[in-house]
Amino acid sequence: MTRVQWEWLFLDVQDAELDRPLSPAFTNRFDAEAWLGEHWRHLATQGVAAAQLLQQGAPAAAALPLRAG
């Protein structure tokens, strides 16, 4: 049985994919979402405008903007 891999795709303000920073890989959605909840402010300071959750490389949800307010 293969574990499902979850990871984040990071986007800039023009919705272009960023090659840095890299997302860790997760074995479940809960851990992936919890990680983003803990790290979104730091990611935003690195130029990440939005993050999209991927399940085995395919979009699993709409992109989430990383901004306060």
Secondary structure, 3 states (H helix, E strand, C coil): CCCCCEEEEEECCCCCECCCCCCCCECCHHHHHHHHHHHHHHHHHCCCCEEEEEECCEECCCCEECCCC
